[in-house]
Amino acid sequence: MGGYRPGVLAEEHEFGFFVASSAAEAKNKARDSLLTRHENQHPDAVREVDQCLLLKEFNGYYIHLTPKPEGKPPHAVWQGAEWI
């Protein structure tokens, strides 16, 4: 998702991982939670969800996702060039 912060020239981006029963539901979750304080929020020409994977069994293991209402999204410690 892309968007602009008031008073800042550069466009900012934010990405997320969403569990949903459909691509449309995942897109709505992204719009509702990414860059919510930015102006002109937009999906940067993404027409479809990048990947929609059915996860139920992997090499004999099963995946169970449990909601955690008090959880917070992870934040990158750094991004871009590494200072030396």
MIPALO-275238 format. One record per atom (N, C-alpha, C): residue number from 1; residue in one letter; atom name; x, y, z. Coordinates in pm, 1 decimal, padded with zeros to 6 digits. Layout:
+-----+------+------+----------+----------+----------+
| pos | code | site |       px |       py |       pz |
+-----+------+------+----------+----------+----------+
| NUM |    a |   CA |        X |        Y |        Z |
...
+-----+------+------+----------+----------+----------+
***
This chain:
+-----+------+------+----------+----------+----------+
| pos | code | site |       px |       py |       pz |
+-----+------+------+----------+----------+----------+
|   1 |    m |    N |  00085.5 | -00115.4 |  00000.0 |
|   1 |    m |   CA |  00000.0 |  00000.0 |  00000.0 |
|   1 |    m |    C |  00090.6 |  00122.2 |  00000.0 |
|   2 |    g |    N |  00054.0 |  00223.0 | -00075.2 |
|   2 |    g |   CA |  00129.2 |  00346.8 | -00079.2 |
|   2 |    g |    C |  00043.9 |  00461.3 | -00027.6 |
|   3 |    g |    N |  00109.5 |  00567.0 |  00015.9 |
|   3 |    g |   CA |  00037.8 |  00684.2 |  00065.1 |
|   3 |    g |    C |  00133.7 |  00797.6 |  00094.7 |
|   4 |    y |    N |  00077.8 |  00912.8 |  00124.0 |
|   4 |    y |   CA |  00156.9 |  01032.9 |  00150.0 |
|   4 |    y |    C |  00123.3 |  01088.8 |  00287.1 |
|   5 |    r |    N |  00227.9 |  01122.3 |  00364.1 |
|   5 |    r |   CA |  00211.4 |  01187.4 |  00492.5 |
|   5 |    r |    C |  00205.6 |  01336.8 |  00468.8 |
|   6 |    p |    N |  00112.8 |  01408.0 |  00531.1 |
|   6 |    p |   CA |  00105.2 |  01553.2 |  00511.4 |
|   6 |    p |    C |  00239.9 |  01620.6 |  00539.8 |
|   7 |    g |    N |  00283.4 |  01704.7 |  00447.7 |
|   7 |    g |   CA |  00407.7 |  01779.1 |  00465.3 |
|   7 |    g |    C |  00533.4 |  01704.8 |  00426.0 |
|   8 |    v |    N |  00520.7 |  01582.4 |  00376.7 |
|   8 |    v |   CA |  00637.2 |  01502.6 |  00337.5 |
|   8 |    v |    C |  00627.8 |  01476.0 |  00188.1 |
|   9 |    l |    N |  00735.2 |  01506.7 |  00114.4 |
|   9 |    l |   CA |  00735.6 |  01492.5 | -00030.4 |
|   9 |    l |    C |  00734.8 |  01346.7 | -00076.6 |
|  10 |    a |    N |  00806.5 |  01260.4 | -00007.0 |
|  10 |    a |   CA |  00823.6 |  01121.6 | -00051.7 |
|  10 |    a |    C |  00700.0 |  01036.9 | -00023.7 |
|  11 |    e |    N |  00673.5 |  00944.9 | -00115.1 |
|  11 |    e |   CA |  00566.5 |  00847.4 | -00095.2 |
|  11 |    e |    C |  00615.9 |  00740.6 |  00000.5 |
|  12 |    e |    N |  00530.2 |  00697.0 |  00089.0 |
|  12 |    e |   CA |  00566.5 |  00592.2 |  00183.8 |
|  12 |    e |    C |  00490.9 |  00464.3 |  00149.3 |
|  13 |    h |    N |  00546.7 |  00350.1 |  00189.4 |
|  13 |    h |   CA |  00485.7 |  00220.3 |  00160.4 |
|  13 |    h |    C |  00480.6 |  00136.8 |  00287.1 |
|  14 |    e |    N |  00381.6 |  00050.7 |  00291.2 |
|  14 |    e |   CA |  00368.5 | -00042.8 |  00402.4 |
|  14 |    e |    C |  00312.9 | -00173.3 |  00346.4 |
|  15 |    f |    N |  00359.3 | -00283.8 |  00399.3 |
|  15 |    f |   CA |  00319.9 | -00416.0 |  00352.1 |
|  15 |    f |    C |  00261.5 | -00494.1 |  00468.2 |
|  16 |    g |    N |  00184.1 | -00595.4 |  00438.9 |
|  16 |    g |   CA |  00127.5 | -00674.8 |  00546.8 |
|  16 |    g |    C |  00099.0 | -00817.0 |  00503.7 |
|  17 |    f |    N |  00073.0 | -00899.8 |  00601.8 |
|  17 |    f |   CA |  00034.4 | -01039.3 |  00582.6 |
|  17 |    f |    C | -00104.9 | -01052.6 |  00640.7 |
|  18 |    f |    N | -00202.6 | -01090.9 |  00558.7 |
|  18 |    f |   CA | -00341.1 | -01094.5 |  00602.7 |
|  18 |    f |    C | -00399.2 | -01233.2 |  00581.4 |
|  19 |    v |    N | -00465.9 | -01282.9 |  00683.4 |
|  19 |    v |   CA | -00535.9 | -01410.2 |  00674.7 |
|  19 |    v |    C | -00680.8 | -01377.3 |  00642.7 |
|  20 |    a |    N | -00731.7 | -01432.5 |  00533.3 |
|  20 |    a |   CA | -00867.7 | -01402.4 |  00489.1 |
|  20 |    a |    C | -00924.0 | -01520.9 |  00412.2 |
|  21 |    s |    N | -01054.3 | -01521.1 |  00397.6 |
|  21 |    s |   CA | -01117.8 | -01629.9 |  00323.5 |
|  21 |    s |    C | -01125.0 | -01601.7 |  00174.2 |
|  22 |    s |    N | -01090.1 | -01478.4 |  00132.5 |
|  22 |    s |   CA | -01090.6 | -01444.8 | -00010.2 |
|  22 |    s |    C | -00991.4 | -01331.4 | -00035.5 |
|  23 |    a |    N | -00955.8 | -01314.4 | -00162.7 |
|  23 |    a |   CA | -00866.0 | -01204.8 | -00200.4 |
|  23 |    a |    C | -00931.3 | -01070.6 | -00169.5 |
|  24 |    a |    N | -01062.0 | -01057.6 | -00193.0 |
|  24 |    a |   CA | -01132.4 | -00931.5 | -00166.1 |
|  24 |    a |    C | -01127.2 | -00897.4 | -00017.7 |
|  25 |    e |    N | -01144.3 | -00996.0 |  00068.3 |
|  25 |    e |   CA | -01137.8 | -00971.3 |  00212.3 |
|  25 |    e |    C | -00996.2 | -00929.0 |  00252.9 |
|  26 |    a |    N | -00894.1 | -00991.5 |  00194.1 |
|  26 |    a |   CA | -00755.1 | -00954.0 |  00224.6 |
|  26 |    a |    C | -00727.5 | -00809.3 |  00182.8 |
|  27 |    k |    N | -00776.7 | -00768.9 |  00065.1 |
|  27 |    k |   CA | -00757.9 | -00631.5 |  00018.7 |
|  27 |    k |    C | -00825.3 | -00532.7 |  00113.5 |
|  28 |    n |    N | -00946.7 | -00564.9 |  00158.4 |
|  28 |    n |   CA | -01016.7 | -00476.7 |  00251.8 |
|  28 |    n |    C | -00942.4 | -00464.9 |  00383.5 |
|  29 |    k |    N | -00888.4 | -00575.0 |  00433.2 |
|  29 |    k |   CA | -00810.1 | -00571.6 |  00556.6 |
|  29 |    k |    C | -00686.4 | -00483.5 |  00539.4 |
|  30 |    a |    N | -00621.3 | -00491.9 |  00423.5 |
|  30 |    a |   CA | -00503.3 | -00409.1 |  00397.5 |
|  30 |    a |    C | -00541.4 | -00261.4 |  00396.9 |
|  31 |    r |    N | -00647.4 | -00226.2 |  00326.3 |
|  31 |    r |   CA | -00690.9 | -00085.2 |  00320.7 |
|  31 |    r |    C | -00726.3 | -00031.6 |  00458.9 |
|  32 |    d |    N | -00785.6 | -00117.8 |  00543.2 |
|  32 |    d |   CA | -00829.7 | -00074.5 |  00675.0 |
|  32 |    d |    C | -00717.1 | -00063.4 |  00776.9 |
|  33 |    s |    N | -00601.0 | -00124.7 |  00748.2 |
|  33 |    s |   CA | -00496.5 | -00127.7 |  00850.6 |
|  33 |    s |    C | -00361.4 | -00069.3 |  00809.4 |
|  34 |    l |    N | -00334.1 | -00051.6 |  00679.9 |
|  34 |    l |   CA | -00203.5 | -00000.1 |  00637.3 |
|  34 |    l |    C | -00211.4 |  00149.4 |  00605.8 |
|  35 |    l |    N | -00114.2 |  00223.1 |  00651.2 |
|  35 |    l |   CA | -00101.8 |  00367.5 |  00623.7 |
|  35 |    l |    C | -00232.5 |  00443.0 |  00650.9 |
|  36 |    t |    N | -00294.6 |  00413.0 |  00763.0 |
|  36 |    t |   CA | -00425.9 |  00471.2 |  00792.6 |
|  36 |    t |    C | -00420.1 |  00621.1 |  00820.3 |
|  37 |    r |    N | -00305.6 |  00675.0 |  00853.3 |
|  37 |    r |   CA | -00293.9 |  00819.1 |  00881.3 |
|  37 |    r |    C | -00237.5 |  00897.2 |  00762.6 |
|  38 |    h |    N | -00230.7 |  00832.1 |  00648.6 |
|  38 |    h |   CA | -00174.3 |  00894.3 |  00528.8 |
|  38 |    h |    C | -00284.5 |  00941.7 |  00435.0 |
|  39 |    e |    N | -00249.6 |  01037.3 |  00350.4 |
|  39 |    e |   CA | -00341.9 |  01087.2 |  00249.3 |
|  39 |    e |    C | -00321.0 |  01010.7 |  00119.1 |
|  40 |    n |    N | -00421.6 |  01008.6 |  00034.6 |
|  40 |    n |   CA | -00414.6 |  00944.0 | -00097.4 |
|  40 |    n |    C | -00364.4 |  00800.4 | -00087.8 |
|  41 |    q |    N | -00417.8 |  00726.0 |  00006.9 |
|  41 |    q |   CA | -00383.0 |  00585.2 |  00021.7 |
|  41 |    q |    C | -00422.3 |  00511.2 | -00106.6 |
|  42 |    h |    N | -00331.1 |  00430.7 | -00159.7 |
|  42 |    h |   CA | -00356.2 |  00361.9 | -00286.3 |
|  42 |    h |    C | -00275.6 |  00231.8 | -00292.9 |
|  43 |    p |    N | -00320.7 |  00135.0 | -00373.8 |
|  43 |    p |   CA | -00253.9 |  00005.2 | -00379.2 |
|  43 |    p |    C | -00136.8 | -00004.0 | -00477.2 |
|  44 |    d |    N | -00083.5 |  00106.5 | -00526.8 |
|  44 |    d |   CA |  00034.9 |  00104.8 | -00614.3 |
|  44 |    d |    C |  00023.6 |  00008.5 | -00732.0 |
|  45 |    a |    N | -00084.0 |  00019.5 | -00805.9 |
|  45 |    a |   CA | -00105.3 | -00054.8 | -00930.4 |
|  45 |    a |    C | -00112.7 | -00205.8 | -00911.5 |
|  46 |    v |    N | -00130.1 | -00251.7 | -00787.5 |
|  46 |    v |   CA | -00149.6 | -00394.4 | -00765.9 |
|  46 |    v |    C | -00295.2 | -00423.9 | -00797.3 |
|  47 |    r |    N | -00318.0 | -00506.6 | -00893.1 |
|  47 |    r |   CA | -00454.3 | -00537.3 | -00935.6 |
|  47 |    r |    C | -00508.1 | -00662.0 | -00865.2 |
|  48 |    e |    N | -00418.0 | -00746.0 | -00821.1 |
|  48 |    e |   CA | -00457.5 | -00870.0 | -00755.2 |
|  48 |    e |    C | -00374.0 | -00886.6 | -00628.6 |
|  49 |    v |    N | -00421.8 | -00970.2 | -00541.1 |
|  49 |    v |   CA | -00342.8 | -01006.0 | -00424.1 |
|  49 |    v |    C | -00219.1 | -01077.8 | -00475.5 |
|  50 |    d |    N | -00100.1 | -01041.5 | -00423.4 |
|  50 |    d |   CA |  00024.3 | -01100.5 | -00473.8 |
|  50 |    d |    C |  00021.9 | -01252.5 | -00468.9 |
|  51 |    q |    N | -00015.6 | -01307.2 | -00354.3 |
|  51 |    q |   CA | -00022.7 | -01451.9 | -00342.2 |
|  51 |    q |    C | -00140.0 | -01487.6 | -00252.8 |
|  52 |    c |    N | -00215.4 | -01583.7 | -00294.9 |
|  52 |    c |   CA | -00326.8 | -01634.2 | -00215.1 |
|  52 |    c |    C | -00302.0 | -01783.4 | -00198.9 |
|  53 |    l |    N | -00258.0 | -01823.6 | -00081.8 |
|  53 |    l |   CA | -00218.6 | -01961.6 | -00059.9 |
|  53 |    l |    C | -00313.7 | -02030.2 |  00037.2 |
|  54 |    l |    N | -00361.5 | -02147.6 |  00002.1 |
|  54 |    l |   CA | -00440.6 | -02228.4 |  00092.5 |
|  54 |    l |    C | -00343.2 | -02306.8 |  00180.0 |
|  55 |    l |    N | -00341.1 | -02277.1 |  00306.5 |
|  55 |    l |   CA | -00250.4 | -02344.4 |  00399.3 |
|  55 |    l |    C | -00331.6 | -02434.1 |  00490.9 |
|  56 |    k |    N | -00316.4 | -02563.0 |  00472.2 |
|  56 |    k |   CA | -00382.4 | -02653.7 |  00565.2 |
|  56 |    k |    C | -00290.5 | -02768.4 |  00608.1 |
|  57 |    e |    N | -00205.1 | -02815.2 |  00516.2 |
|  57 |    e |   CA | -00112.9 | -02920.9 |  00552.8 |
|  57 |    e |    C |  00018.2 | -02899.8 |  00478.2 |
|  58 |    f |    N |  00131.1 | -02921.9 |  00547.0 |
|  58 |    f |   CA |  00262.1 | -02908.1 |  00486.2 |
|  58 |    f |    C |  00350.8 | -03017.6 |  00541.3 |
|  59 |    n |    N |  00389.9 | -03110.3 |  00454.7 |
|  59 |    n |   CA |  00477.5 | -03222.5 |  00493.5 |
|  59 |    n |    C |  00425.8 | -03296.2 |  00617.4 |
|  60 |    g |    N |  00295.9 | -03316.0 |  00624.7 |
|  60 |    g |   CA |  00239.3 | -03389.2 |  00738.4 |
|  60 |    g |    C |  00208.7 | -03302.4 |  00858.9 |
|  61 |    y |    N |  00244.5 | -03175.3 |  00855.3 |
|  61 |    y |   CA |  00214.1 | -03083.9 |  00965.0 |
|  61 |    y |    C |  00092.3 | -03000.9 |  00928.7 |
|  62 |    y |    N |  00017.6 | -02960.3 |  01028.4 |
|  62 |    y |   CA | -00101.4 | -02878.5 |  01007.1 |
|  62 |    y |    C | -00080.2 | -02741.0 |  01068.4 |
|  63 |    i |    N | -00134.7 | -02640.8 |  01003.3 |
|  63 |    i |   CA | -00117.9 | -02502.5 |  01047.8 |
|  63 |    i |    C | -00248.2 | -02455.3 |  01110.0 |
|  64 |    h |    N | -00239.5 | -02404.7 |  01231.2 |
|  64 |    h |   CA | -00355.7 | -02348.9 |  01300.2 |
|  64 |    h |    C | -00323.0 | -02204.4 |  01336.4 |
|  65 |    l |    N | -00402.3 | -02111.5 |  01286.7 |
|  65 |    l |   CA | -00383.3 | -01969.9 |  01317.2 |
|  65 |    l |    C | -00485.7 | -01928.7 |  01422.5 |
|  66 |    t |    N | -00436.5 | -01861.7 |  01527.3 |
|  66 |    t |   CA | -00523.1 | -01818.5 |  01635.8 |
|  66 |    t |    C | -00515.9 | -01666.6 |  01647.8 |
|  67 |    p |    N | -00630.4 | -01597.9 |  01642.3 |
|  67 |    p |   CA | -00627.7 | -01451.4 |  01655.9 |
|  67 |    p |    C | -00572.2 | -01410.1 |  01792.5 |
|  68 |    k |    N | -00500.1 | -01299.4 |  01792.7 |
|  68 |    k |   CA | -00446.8 | -01243.4 |  01916.8 |
|  68 |    k |    C | -00484.4 | -01095.0 |  01918.2 |
|  69 |    p |    N | -00602.1 | -01061.2 |  01972.3 |
|  69 |    p |   CA | -00652.3 | -00923.2 |  01966.1 |
|  69 |    p |    C | -00556.4 | -00819.4 |  02023.0 |
|  70 |    e |    N | -00478.2 | -00855.6 |  02123.0 |
|  70 |    e |   CA | -00385.7 | -00758.1 |  02183.5 |
|  70 |    e |    C | -00251.1 | -00752.5 |  02110.8 |
|  71 |    g |    N | -00233.4 | -00833.3 |  02007.1 |
|  71 |    g |   CA | -00107.8 | -00835.8 |  01931.8 |
|  71 |    g |    C | -00086.0 | -00709.4 |  01851.0 |
|  72 |    k |    N |  00038.3 | -00682.6 |  01816.4 |
|  72 |    k |   CA |  00074.9 | -00566.3 |  01736.1 |
|  72 |    k |    C |  00157.7 | -00612.6 |  01616.6 |
|  73 |    p |    N |  00143.0 | -00545.8 |  01500.2 |
|  73 |    p |   CA |  00223.4 | -00584.4 |  01383.7 |
|  73 |    p |    C |  00372.6 | -00562.3 |  01409.7 |
|  74 |    p |    N |  00457.2 | -00646.2 |  01350.6 |
|  74 |    p |   CA |  00601.4 | -00626.4 |  01367.0 |
|  74 |    p |    C |  00647.0 | -00501.9 |  01291.0 |
|  75 |    h |    N |  00752.7 | -00439.9 |  01340.6 |
|  75 |    h |   CA |  00810.8 | -00323.1 |  01274.0 |
|  75 |    h |    C |  00955.8 | -00352.8 |  01238.1 |
|  76 |    a |    N |  00994.1 | -00312.2 |  01119.0 |
|  76 |    a |   CA |  01131.8 | -00335.3 |  01073.7 |
|  76 |    a |    C |  01228.9 | -00256.7 |  01161.3 |
|  77 |    v |    N |  01339.1 | -00321.1 |  01197.9 |
|  77 |    v |   CA |  01442.0 | -00254.4 |  01275.9 |
|  77 |    v |    C |  01519.0 | -00157.7 |  01187.2 |
|  78 |    w |    N |  01547.4 | -00198.3 |  01066.4 |
|  78 |    w |   CA |  01613.6 | -00109.6 |  00968.8 |
|  78 |    w |    C |  01575.6 | -00156.7 |  00829.7 |
|  79 |    q |    N |  01592.3 | -00067.8 |  00736.0 |
|  79 |    q |   CA |  01562.7 | -00103.9 |  00597.7 |
|  79 |    q |    C |  01654.2 | -00022.4 |  00508.0 |
|  80 |    g |    N |  01701.4 | -00082.5 |  00401.6 |
|  80 |    g |   CA |  01788.0 | -00011.0 |  00308.8 |
|  80 |    g |    C |  01934.1 | -00044.4 |  00330.7 |
|  81 |    a |    N |  02019.9 |  00051.0 |  00308.7 |
|  81 |    a |   CA |  02163.4 |  00031.2 |  00318.4 |
|  81 |    a |    C |  02206.8 |  00012.7 |  00463.0 |
|  82 |    e |    N |  02307.0 | -00068.8 |  00479.8 |
|  82 |    e |   CA |  02361.2 | -00089.0 |  00613.9 |
|  82 |    e |    C |  02478.8 |  00005.5 |  00633.7 |
|  83 |    w |    N |  02475.6 |  00081.4 |  00742.1 |
|  83 |    w |   CA |  02583.9 |  00176.8 |  00770.2 |
|  83 |    w |    C |  02710.0 |  00102.2 |  00811.4 |
|  84 |    i |    N |  02824.7 |  00145.4 |  00758.1 |
|  84 |    i |   CA |  02950.7 |  00081.7 |  00795.6 |
|  84 |    i |    C |  03042.9 |  00184.5 |  00856.5 |
+-----+------+------+----------+----------+----------+
***
